Amino acid sequence: MPNITLAVPEELHEKMKKHSEIRWSEVARKAISQKMEDLETMDRIAAKSRLTQKDADEITKKVNSNVARKLGLK
């Protein structure tokens, strides 16, 4: 099995050391696996979509604008 190196902030590392009973590599492995499943699902959905990138960009702008308005940022 290939290995990867993961950098975490010092503060997080200190917190992790307090729970040495946890197999942190397994936690990371499961999180990466779940993220890949999510991405594969999105890819399957996107492959069936008739939206163009331009359509998606326009929808994104509208959603961002509405969210900003509701949060009082606009």
Secondary structure, DSSP 8 states (H G I E B T S, - for coil): ---------HHHHHHHHTTTTS-HHHHHHHHHHHHHHHHHHHHHHHHH----HHHHHHHHHHHHHHHHHHTT--
